[in-house]
Amino acid sequence: MAFTYCVQFGVGDESYVRAGGAALIVFFIFALAFFELYFWGDEL
């Protein structure tokens, strides 16, 4: 019972880390695109 809980918690923790990393990458891409469009719009 405890072993199963530990395994599920470990998998859940790993999935949270993966989701957080993916969200961070997506946020960085959106921020980069936003700044690029902002500076390009400022030049134009």
C-alpha positions, 0 to 999 in steps of 0.5 A: 500500500505504502509502496504503491503510494510512493510510486504514484507520488513519484510519478505525479511529482515527475509529471508536475516537473515535466508540466512545469518545464513545458509551461516555462518553455512555452512562456519563454517562446511567447515572451520571445515572440512578443518582444520580437514583434514589439521591437519590429513594430517599433522599428517599422 
